[in-house]
């Protein structure tokens, strides 16, 4: 009997650059331009402070983000502090640190650095000189200089505008709520530019107006840089409106999100450049002590908690593949519906209709039927316009509260007239993705979904929806069936001419993060029976008055846990084996063991049977079923050929006691997981009774029904 502590993450070895170049070449040869981006999220795996557990902001997060900002800044890039997102339950926008640069080299900024980006050991800053900078810049721009009594009092304005215009006295953007209609710059819309100056962090501050044209913005920056040097400014905080973007420049931001720091990557033309950017971001985060994974007290490993979304679009809104190939988005919705692995395999441990990325078929029944009609009408349309695509599909891509940001396929930025400034970008976001553990894994996912999009753009796919019913959350909660469906997707894209290279494929299907424990059972000299217990997908329900659950959070009952039990062997031994679950003691004494109706499956290598188990891990307050007790440990019994074993899955330290803090590293976390997976031989096989029908579904035994 040998207990295993999990499996190593698969690697690609050499040839990664070649594999990515092949993928990019295939799309170019087929005339496809599918740009892609991501939003990797990182946490402090050693901290239990609120800002690294669930709060968006906190006392150290901005400083850590600034250091990450400095690590990512290339020479000649523009460091710009802009206005971040503001959610309904927040009083002010979040901070945002951005980097704007040319795609093909060459500087965009030659002026003084932001104080946060100055190298360590730099000489002390000279006194700020906002008025001096204002006057030098006003002369260079032939602008009107004036003063106000508010914050950032030193001001200039270009263009034909009277100095008594009340708009010239507007307060700074920093710290102000974002209007419901979004940030606007009415003066800039009239061809005038209001620039304000002040002091911050011992440095001069310049707040930028809005620019819509990249070349005009570049020219303005050149004048500002020259004026700053002439005025003797050695550190300059540039903040204000975000910069203009086109195919020639890149814009990347670092922002806070609950429990994490999020890097909003600049879109990449292909997966080769995407991987280079992703690897650089992961390396910078690691150097700052931030991680894409979190270690828990009991040794469990999860992703950072912030998600790992992927975005797809084109070099410009007009060149979006979803508009050039108007069948692509409807086909994608149908394809995702028919392949649940793309919704769940790369997702968080809890998904479903109450999660961050619900599928359309996890909502109201009547909406699913209406989506079928919507797809039928788009199929009949000769050339659906961007307005028709967005107007037809957006109502179905939201959660049960109508929140369009929470959807497996987010089309907020596709062709949305209600999202000023960034609603009509021709972009979709795939949100059913946890944060990838490595840059390589993130790239492998990008290749997979880009291959799916290429296949759907160039080959027909029926716009038909499969009504999975209960099977969606029963069968496809189990990793075995998710992997089988994912392998079917990989075969499909290969047959379509967009194969995922073998090493990347191995990276995709590996799921070591799910392995709770694995053990080889059997007598010495015999081919072993291998029992693998994996974390399955769970679907946590919402709790409370649903009409009051607005804002950025939802109250769910997270007490249920689902596991997959997979037994593999050779020589017919699996068919003769029995797997049971212990639930208390029988009335006459002795353990009460319920046998599980294991489902025979095709493992591709060995004989295999599989089944799922659900149980309650703790009693939440508030939560559902307040009188339902927790079940710990979960005890399994495996018997075959007169031999039997007890497998106890402990949620916490066996025998009681506490762990001395969060594991210091992954090795200590693995040791704690192994400690909680206890296997002992049984002298005599215990009697098993059939599992009650009330606790059974086709693929899962729910122990909560017996409590």
N, C-alpha and C positions, 0 to 999 in steps of 0.2 A: 504494500500500500504506500503510494507516494503522493504527498500533497504538493501542489504547485501554487506559486504565488502570483500567477498572471503571466502574460506573454509580453515579450518585447515588441515595441512598435516596429512595423516593417520599414525597411529603408529601400531607397531606389538604387543606391550605389552610384556608379558612374553613368554617364549618358543622360543626365537630366536635361542639360542644355539642348542636346540633340532631340530629345523627346518633345520638349516645348517648342523648338523651332519647327519640327514636323507638324505639330498641331496648328501653329500659326500659318504655315505655308498652305495647309489644306484649305483653310478658310479663305485665304487670299485667292487661291486658284479657283474657288467657287464663287468669287465676287462678293464675299461677305465681309463686312466690317462690323464686328461686334466688340465694342469697347467694354471694359469691365473694371469695376472698382470694389472696394470692400471697406468694412468698418471694424477692424480688429480692436478688441477690448482687453485691457490688462488691469490686474488687481495687485494689491500687496498681499502675497500669500501668507505672510507672517503676522498680519494685523487682524485684530477683532474690533477695531474702532468702527463706528457707524459709517464713516465715509468710504470704508472698504468692504462693508457688508451690505448696505442697502441705501445709504444716503447719497444724493447726487454730489453734494459739495461738503467740504469739511476743512479743518484747520491746516492740513498739510497737502491736500490734493493739488491745489493750484501751484504750489512750489515744486512738487514732483513733476507736474506737467510742464512747467517751465524748463526744468532740467532735461526732460525728454525732448522738448522743443529745441534746445540748444544742441543736443546730440544729433538731431535730424537735419539741422540747418546746414545747407551747403554754401560754400563761398559764392557771393553774388546773388543769393536769394533774398527776397523781401520778407522780413518778419513783420507781421501785421496782427494787431489785436482787434478782432471784430466782435460784433454782437452775436452771442450764441442763441440757442433755442430757448424759448420760454414756454412752459407748459401751464395749463389752466390753473393749477393749484400753487403756482410760484409767483412771487411778488415782482421779480425782476428777471431779466434774461441771464442765462449762464455765461460764464466767460468762454472765450474761444481764442486760441493762439494759432495763427496760420502762417504758412510758407507759400509764397508765390514765386514761380521761377519759370524760365524757358524750358521747353521740352528738349531742345537740341543744343543745349549749352549756351554760354554767354551770360553775363550778369544782367540783372534787372535793377540792382540797387548797388550804388557805390558810396552811399552816405554813411553816417555813424550808425553803429549797431544799436539794437534794443539793449537796455541795461541787463536784461536777463540772459543775453547771448554773448556778453563780453567774456573773454577767456579768463580763467582763474589766474590770479596774480597780476591782473591789469592794474595800472595806476589808479588812484582815487579819482572819482569824477570831479570835474570842475563844476562850479555853481551853474544851475540851469539858466538859460538865456532865452526864454520864450519871446520877450519883446524884441530883442535883437534879431532873432531868427525871423520873426514876423516882418520886421522892417526890411531886412535884406531880401526876403522872398517877395514882398510887395513890390519892391523896386524892380526885381527881375521879371515879375509877371505884369508890371504896370497896373497893379491892383490898388484898391482903396484900403488903407489901413485905419482901424478904429479900435476903441476900447468899449467894454461892457462891464457891468458890475457883477456878473454871474461867474460861475466856474469857467475855466478856460477863457479868461477875459480878453486876451490879445487876439485880434481878429483881422482878417482881410477878406475881401470879396472881389472876384473878377466879374467882368461883364457890366451891362447897363442896369444898375439897380440903385435906388435912392437909399442913403444911409439911415433914413428914418423908417425904412421898411421893417415892420415888426418881426418878420421872419429872420432877420439878421441877429436878433437877440435870443434865438432858440437855445435851450439848455443843451449840454453835451448829451450824446447818445448813451454814454456809459451809465449804467444804473437805472435807466428809464425803462418803464414797461414798453414792450413792443406793441404798437397799435394792432387791433384785430385785423386790419387790412394789410399789415406788414409794414416794414420800414420803407419810407419814401424820402426823397430829397426834392421837394418842389422847386427850389432854386436851380438845382442842376437840370431839372427837366426843362427849364427856361433858358439854359445855356450859361447860367451864372454858377460860380463855385465859391462857397463859403468855407474858409479854412480857419480853424480855431487853434489857439496855442495856450499852454499852461505848464504846470510842473507835476511830476509824479515819480515816486521812487528815487528822488534826487536827480532826476533827469528832465530834460525838456520834452513836452508832449505836443504832438501835432495830430489833430483829428481831421481825417480825410473826408471830403465830400464824395458823392457817388460819381463814378465814371462808367460809361457803357462801352467805350471804345478802348481796345487794348493799346493801340498805338498812341492815342492821346494820353492815356495813363502813363505809359512808358516815358513819354516826353515830359510830363509833369514831374515824375519821380527824378528824372535827370536834373531838372531845375531845382527841386527841393534838396537833392544831395549836394549840389554846388553851393546853394545858399547856406546849408548847415555847416559845411566846412568853412565858408567865409565868415560865418557868425561865431566860429570857435566852439561849436557844439560837439562834444565827444560821445554822447549817448542820446539817442532819440527814440522815444516811444511813439510809434505810428499806430493809430487806432482809428476806428470809425466804420464807414461802410465797407463791405467786402469788395474785392477787386473784380474787374471784368475778366471773363475767361473765354478763350476760343481754342482752336486746335493747336495753337502754337505755345500755349502756356499751361502750367500745372498749378492747381490750388489745393492744398492739403491743410486740414485743421486738426487741432487737438482740443477735445472738449470733455466735460465731465458727464457721467451718467451714473445711475444708482450703483454704487459699489465698485465702479471702474473708471479708468481713463480711456476714452475712445479716440482712435485715430481715424479720421475720415480721409481715406486715401484719395489722391488724384486719380481719375480714371486712366487706365492703361490701354494702349492700342492692342496689345496681345498678351498671351500668358507668359512669354519670356520676360517682358518688362514688368508684368504684374509680380512675378516671382522675385525679381531683383528688388522691387520696392518692398514687398512683404518681408523678405529675409532681412532687409535693412531695418525695418521697423521692429521686428521681433528681437534683433540683436540689440538695438538701442534700448528697448524696454527691459531686456534682461540686464543690461549694464546699469540701469537705474533701479534694479531690484524689484521690477514689476514682472508679472507672470501671466500667461494665458490660462493658467489652471489654478485651482484653489485646493489646498489640503485641509481636511477637516480633522477634528480631534480624534475620531475613531479610525483615521487612516484613509477614509474615503477620498477619492479624487473626483473633482468636478471641473467644468470649465470655469472661466473667470466670473460668469454670471451675467455678462453684458451682451452676449450674442456675438455672432460672426457673420453678419449679413453680407450678401453679394449683390452688386448692382450691375445692370447691363443697359447699354444704350449705344449711341453712335458718336462720331466726332462733333456733331451738331444736332440740334433737334430735327432739322429737315432730313438729316442723314441717319436717323434712328432706324435700326433694322426692323423695329415694330411698325414703322410707317412705310418703309420701302417694301417690306413683306407683310402686308396687312393681315394675312392669315396666321402669322406667327404667334401672336398673343392668344387668340382663341385656341389654337392648337396646343399651346403650352398648358392652358388650363385643363384641357381634356387629357393631356398626357400625364400631368400631375395627378389628376383624379384616378387614372388607371394604374398609376405606379406609386403606391403609398410609401415606398422606401424613400422616395425623394422628399417626402414630407417628414418622415420620422427617423430615418437611419442616422442622419447627421444632426438631429435635434437634441434638445435638452432632455433630462430624464422624465420631465412632465410636459406633455403637449396637449393638444385637443382644443375643444371649443372655448375653454376658459383661459387658454394660454395666450402667448404673445403673437402667435402666427397661425390662427385657425384656418383650416381648409374651408372652402365654400360648402362642402357637404357635411360640415360639423355644426352648421347653424340651423336655422328654422327650416322645417321640411318644405314649406311652400316656396322659400327662396331657392332651394335646390331645383324644384320643378321649373321655376321661372328662369333659372340659369340655363336649363336645357333649351328653353324657347329662345333665349337671347343668342345662344351659340348657333342655333338653327338659322336665325335671321342673319347673323353675320356671315354664315356660310353661303347664304343666297345673295348677299350684297355683292355687287360687281367689284367695287374697290372701296372698302370702308375707309372713311377719312379719319384723321386723328380725333376729331370731335366725336364722330360716331363710335369709334372704339372706346374712348374714355367714357362717354355718356352711357354706352350700353353695358360695360363691364364693371365700372366703378361701384355701382350700388351693391354688387355681390361680393366685393373684395373688401370686407370690413368685419369687425367683430359684432357681437349681438347688441352692442350699444351704438352701433353706427360709426365706430372709430375706424377711419380709413387707414390709420397708421398701423393698426394691428390686423394684419392679414398675411397669409402665406405668400401671396403675391401682392406687393404694395405698389399701387399705381398713382400715388399722390403726385409724382413728378412726371407723369406721362404726358398728359395734355389737360391739366387741371386749371380751369379758369378761376378757381376760388383760392388759389395759393399764389399770391403775388411774388414775382421775381424768380421763383424756382419751381413753379407748377407745370410749365410747358417745356420740359427738357427732353422728352422722348425716352425717359428712363424708367425702368422697373426695378424693384428691390425684392430679392428673395430673402424672407425673414425666418424661415423654419430651420435655422442653422445655429448650433452652439458655436462658441469661439473655438477655432481650430487649435490643437495643442502645439503645432509647429507650423513654420512657414511652408514646409513641403506639403503638409496635409491640406493647408489652405489652398495651395496651388493645385493639388490634385482635384479638389472639389471644383475649383474654377474651371479646370479642363473638362470635367464631367458635365457641368451645367452648360458650358459654352458648346460642347459637342451636341448636347440635347437640342439647344437652340438652333444650331446649324442643321441638324437632321430635320427639325420641324420646318425650317425656312425653305429647305430645298426638296423635301419629299412630302407627299400627301399624308395626312393623318386624320382619321374620322373624328369629327366633332361630336362624339358621343360620350355621355357620362355613365359610368358604372355605378349602380346603386348598391354600395357595399353593405349598407345596413349595419347590424351589430358586428359583423365580421371585421369591419374597419378597425374597431378598438379591441377586438378580441384576438383575432389571428395576427394582425400586424402590430400588436404590442410586443410580440416575441421576436427577438433578434434573428432567430433562424429564418423566419419567413421574410423578414425585411432584407436579409442578405440575399436570399434566393431571388427576390424581386429586383434588387439592385443588380444582380448578375444578369438578369433578363434585360435590364436597361442597357448594360454594357454591351451585351450581344447585339442589341438593336442598333445602337449607334455605330458599332463596328460594321454591321451589314450595310448601313447607310453610307459608309465611306468616311466616317469620322471616328476611328478607333481611339480608345484610350490606351496609351502604351502600357506594357505589362507591369513595369515597376510602379507606375502611378495607379494602376488598377489594384495592385496588392496593397498599396497605401490606403486606398479607398475602402476596401472591404474589411481590413483589419479593425477590430474593435476591442483592444485590450482594456480600454477604460471601463468596459461593461463587466469584465470578469470579476465576480465576487470571490470565486474560488474554483479550483479544479483538482481532482484527485483520481488516481488510478487505483481501482479496486480489483481484488482477485487473489487467488492463491499463487504462491511462488511458482514460476515456470509456466504459468498460463498467460495467454494474451489478455491484457487487462480490459476491464470495463472502465471507461473514462466518464466520470460524471463532471460536467461543467455547469456551474451555476452562474448565470449572468443577470445583471440588472436589466429588466425589461422596461418598456415605455409605460408610464402611468398617465392617467387623465384626471387631474384634480378638479373637483367641482367648485364653483363659486359658493360663497356663504353669505347669508344676510340679505338685506333689502337691495336687490339688484339696481333699483332706480337711483340709489344714493352712491353707487360705486363709480364715481367719476375720477378725474385727475389722472395721475400716472401710475396708480397702484390698484390692485384688486385683492380682496380677501378671499383666499381659497383654503379648502381643507386639504392640507398636504400630508396627512397622516397615513395614507394608503401607500403601500409599496408592492410592486409586482416583480416577480423573478421568473426566469426561464430555467427549467431543469432539462438538460440535454444529456442523454446517456448513449454512448457509442461503444461498439465492440465488434467482434468477429466470430465466425463459426456458429451463428445462431444463438449465441449467449444472450444478446440483447433481448431477443424475443421471449426468452425464458426468465428474464429478470423482472422483478417487481419493484416499483418505487412507491413509497407511501409517505404520508405526513402525520406526525404525531400531534394529537390535540387532547391534552389532559389525560386522565386515567379513566378506564372503563369502570362501570358500576361494581363489578365483581373483583376489582383490583387489576393491576397490570396496566400497561400503556394502551391507550386507545389509538389505533393506527388506521388511517383511511387510505386505501389504495387509490392511486391516480390512474385514470384511463389514458395512459401514454399514447400519443399519436405517432404512428410509424411514418418516417420521412426519409427522403433520399439525401444522404449526406454527401454523395459523390465519391466517398472513400471507404467508409465503414458503415455497418448497419447502425441505425440510429432511431431513437424515439425521443419525443419532446413533449413537454407540457408546461403550463404556467401556474404560478401560485400567487395569490394576493393575501395580504394580511395588514393589520394596523400596527404601526411602529411606535406611536405615542398617542396620547389623548389631547387633542388641541382645545384651546379655549380662547376665543370662540371657535366652534367647528360643528360638524355634523355628528350625530349619534353620540351625545354626551355620556351615555351609559355603556358604550362599547369599550371594553378594556384593550390595552395594548397587548401584543403577542411577542414575547422575546424570551428565549431564542426560538427561532423557527427550527423545528427538528424534522429531518428527513430520515427515512429508513430505506436502504437499498438491500435487496436480497437476491441471491442467484446461486443455484447449485448447493443449497444447504448452508451457505455462508451469508452473513448479514453485517451491515455496518450502519452506525448512527452518524449522521452528519448534522451538526448543530451550527446554525448561522446566527451568531450573536450580533446584536446591533451595537453593543458597547463591550467594555472589557469583561471577559468571562470571569465569573466569580465575584464581580463587583469591583468597586474602587474607581478612581478617576485617572485620566491620563494627564501627565504633567505638561499641559499646554499643547499647542498645535505642533505637529511633526516638523522637525527642523528641515528635513529634506525628503525626497521621494522614497529613499531607502527606508527611512523610519516609518513613513506612511505605509509602505508595503508590508513591513514587519507587523504593524498593528492590524492590517487586514488579514494577514495569515493567522495571527493570534485569534482572531474572531471566527475563523473557519475551522471548527474542531471535528475531527473524524476519529471514531473509536469503533473497534469490532464488537459485535454482539455475539454472545455465546450461542444463543438459539434464535432462529428467526421468529419474530413475534407474529401473531395472527393479524391479518389485515382484513378490514371490513370494506365493502364498497363505499365510495364517497357518496354522500346524499345528493340526490338530483338537484335539490334546491341550491346547493353550493357550486354546481357545475355549469360551465358553459362548454362550448365545443373545444376550447383550448385552455381553459383556466379553472382552477379550483380556488374559490374564495372562502378562506377560513373565517372571515368576519361573519359569515352567515351562521357559523356554529357557536359563536360566543354568546 
